[in-house]
């Protein structure tokens, strides 16, 4: 993420977070489709939307993505353990 500077794309991050506040998947998809310096913006947007909605806000994760991702269930368990330590 060295070449993706967040300073110039932070306003776009706020736009996507506000416009797609009810749909984390749509926010991440819109960010990716916008192009430009979307890597840093997408990582922060995903973290922000994930903090607001949890994994249940990402329907794809709760369906095909978790089931078909290599070691998806193990990743989900690690995330759950991390969250338990934080709260």
Backbone bond lengths (Angstrom), bond angles and torsions (degrees), N, CA, C in turn:
res aa  C-N    CA-C-N  psi(-1)  N-CA   C-N-CA  omega(-1)  CA-C   N-CA-C  phi
1 X - - - 1.452 - - 1.520 111.39 -
2 X 1.288 118.00 17.01 1.447 121.10 -177.20 1.522 112.46 -62.99
3 X 1.325 118.18 -38.72 1.459 120.63 -175.17 1.524 113.41 -85.62
4 X 1.317 118.27 -8.64 1.471 120.62 -177.43 1.519 109.42 -98.61
5 X 1.297 116.43 99.26 1.461 121.18 -176.28 1.518 109.90 -87.38
6 X 1.307 115.95 125.79 1.457 120.77 -174.37 1.534 112.30 -76.99
7 X 1.311 117.78 -24.59 1.467 119.59 -176.68 1.524 112.34 -55.07
8 X 1.303 116.50 -45.11 1.466 119.74 -176.62 1.522 112.90 -79.10
9 X 1.320 117.64 -20.89 1.463 119.10 -177.86 1.529 113.14 -107.29
10 X 1.329 117.09 4.66 1.466 120.26 179.39 1.524 112.38 -61.41
11 X 1.346 119.71 -40.90 1.470 118.58 176.85 1.533 112.29 -59.34
12 X 1.313 117.55 -37.10 1.466 120.19 177.69 1.525 110.48 -67.00
13 X 1.328 117.38 -38.37 1.458 121.24 176.61 1.531 109.83 -58.25
14 X 1.318 117.09 -46.00 1.466 120.76 178.92 1.527 111.14 -62.96
15 X 1.326 116.02 -38.78 1.469 120.67 178.11 1.529 110.77 -60.46
16 X 1.338 117.17 -49.88 1.462 120.40 -179.11 1.528 111.27 -64.49
17 X 1.321 117.12 -40.43 1.465 120.56 179.82 1.526 111.09 -63.02
18 X 1.322 116.37 -38.76 1.468 120.02 -179.80 1.535 111.71 -75.92
19 X 1.324 115.90 -48.52 1.465 120.11 -175.50 1.526 111.91 -64.38
20 X 1.316 116.78 -37.58 1.461 121.28 -176.82 1.532 111.52 -112.08
21 X 1.314 116.81 34.82 1.469 121.58 -176.35 1.522 112.60 -57.37
22 X 1.316 117.44 -30.43 1.463 121.05 -178.50 1.525 113.63 -91.00
23 X 1.322 117.48 -4.22 1.466 120.02 -176.43 1.531 110.82 -139.47
24 X 1.327 117.31 90.27 1.462 119.66 179.69 1.522 113.18 -56.47
25 X 1.327 117.02 -39.32 1.468 119.45 179.99 1.521 111.54 -62.93
26 X 1.328 116.94 -42.34 1.465 120.20 179.09 1.530 110.87 -66.30
27 X 1.317 117.13 -35.20 1.467 120.83 178.42 1.523 110.55 -63.36
28 X 1.332 116.50 -47.88 1.465 121.03 -179.42 1.527 110.77 -66.12
29 X 1.329 116.56 -41.02 1.464 120.64 178.53 1.530 111.33 -64.17
30 X 1.326 117.04 -44.83 1.470 120.57 179.27 1.524 110.43 -61.98
31 X 1.321 117.20 -39.15 1.456 120.99 177.79 1.523 110.91 -62.32
32 X 1.325 116.71 -45.59 1.464 120.17 -179.47 1.525 111.00 -64.13
33 X 1.322 116.10 -40.95 1.461 120.30 -179.19 1.523 112.82 -71.28
34 X 1.323 117.17 -21.10 1.466 120.38 179.79 1.519 111.51 -70.90
35 X 1.329 116.59 -23.97 1.452 119.88 179.38 1.513 111.97 71.11
36 X 1.305 115.81 -153.13 1.460 119.65 -178.38 1.515 110.75 67.15
37 X 1.287 116.00 -145.56 1.462 121.63 -179.25 1.526 109.29 -86.08
38 X 1.330 115.71 68.79 1.458 119.29 -171.74 1.523 114.22 -91.73
39 X 1.304 119.54 -6.48 1.459 120.61 -176.60 1.525 111.21 -70.95
40 X 1.303 117.90 -56.59 1.466 120.85 179.15 1.522 109.85 -64.17
41 X 1.314 116.40 -42.60 1.467 120.95 178.88 1.526 110.09 -60.57
42 X 1.329 117.14 -42.58 1.459 121.29 -179.56 1.511 112.85 -67.27
43 X 1.317 117.28 -38.45 1.468 118.93 179.87 1.519 110.54 -66.92
44 X 1.312 117.28 -40.40 1.468 120.13 177.67 1.524 111.33 -71.16
45 X 1.307 116.52 -39.43 1.465 120.29 178.78 1.526 110.36 -64.23
46 X 1.315 117.18 -43.12 1.456 121.00 177.57 1.519 112.06 -61.98
47 X 1.326 116.39 -41.25 1.465 120.15 178.04 1.524 110.90 -65.52
48 X 1.319 116.51 -42.19 1.461 121.13 179.35 1.524 111.09 -64.32
49 X 1.322 116.71 -47.69 1.464 120.34 -179.68 1.525 110.83 -67.29
50 X 1.322 117.40 -36.71 1.450 121.10 177.39 1.519 111.91 -65.43
51 X 1.335 116.66 -39.15 1.460 120.03 177.75 1.523 110.84 -66.05
52 X 1.314 116.41 -35.53 1.466 120.64 -178.10 1.527 112.37 -77.85
53 X 1.329 117.74 -34.75 1.467 121.18 -171.94 1.520 114.58 -114.05
54 X 1.313 118.13 -18.60 1.460 119.98 -173.99 1.514 110.48 71.29
55 X 1.318 116.79 -179.27 1.468 119.21 -177.64 1.519 111.79 -68.35
56 X 1.330 117.83 -21.25 1.462 119.81 179.26 1.521 112.04 -69.13
57 X 1.318 117.74 -17.21 1.454 120.89 178.19 1.512 113.54 -76.96
58 X 1.309 116.58 -13.12 1.456 121.54 -179.58 1.519 108.93 -106.07
59 X 1.329 116.42 91.64 1.464 121.06 -176.16 1.527 112.58 -56.95
60 X 1.319 117.08 -38.82 1.462 119.38 -179.15 1.523 110.69 -63.06
61 X 1.334 117.40 -36.65 1.460 119.50 179.28 1.521 110.16 -65.29
62 X 1.306 117.10 -37.07 1.453 120.75 -178.65 1.519 112.76 -78.97
63 X 1.306 118.15 -0.64 1.461 121.96 179.81 1.508 110.89 -123.69
64 X 1.307 115.18 -114.38 1.462 121.36 -171.83 1.523 113.21 -63.35
65 X 1.332 118.00 -36.13 1.460 119.19 -173.19 1.531 110.91 -66.13
66 X 1.314 117.35 -46.45 1.459 120.06 179.56 1.521 110.69 -65.33
67 X 1.314 117.00 -39.96 1.457 121.04 -175.54 1.526 112.98 -74.03
68 X 1.326 117.51 -33.08 1.457 120.33 -175.53 1.522 113.66 -101.23
69 X 1.311 117.52 -13.37 1.457 120.63 177.90 1.524 109.01 -70.53
70 X 1.311 116.55 133.98 1.447 120.82 178.28 1.525 109.02 -57.68
71 X 1.309 117.00 120.83 1.463 124.48 -179.62 1.536 111.95 63.04
72 X 1.331 116.86 29.81 1.463 121.65 -178.47 1.514 113.65 -59.73
73 X 1.319 116.58 -40.45 1.469 119.84 -179.73 1.521 111.05 -68.31
74 X 1.330 117.21 -36.18 1.464 120.87 176.83 1.530 110.26 -66.13
75 X 1.318 116.65 -40.12 1.462 120.94 177.86 1.520 109.70 -62.17
76 X 1.327 116.69 -43.55 1.460 120.87 179.70 1.531 110.88 -62.48
77 X 1.324 117.74 -39.97 1.463 120.74 178.28 1.523 111.21 -64.47
78 X 1.323 116.77 -40.36 1.463 120.27 178.27 1.526 110.75 -64.37
79 X 1.319 116.85 -40.50 1.469 120.77 177.90 1.521 109.82 -62.65
80 X 1.332 116.77 -44.82 1.465 120.54 179.22 1.521 111.45 -60.87
81 X 1.336 117.62 -41.82 1.461 121.20 178.27 1.527 111.11 -63.85
82 X 1.333 116.53 -40.96 1.461 120.42 178.90 1.519 110.83 -62.90
83 X 1.324 116.27 -44.66 1.465 120.49 -179.76 1.519 110.60 -62.39
84 X 1.328 118.31 -40.20 1.464 121.52 178.96 1.527 111.44 -61.46
85 X 1.338 116.85 -36.44 1.462 120.46 179.45 1.529 111.73 -72.31
86 X 1.303 116.22 -29.03 1.464 120.42 -177.47 1.517 111.53 -78.47
87 X 1.327 115.70 -38.98 1.482 118.69 -175.24 1.476 111.83 -83.64
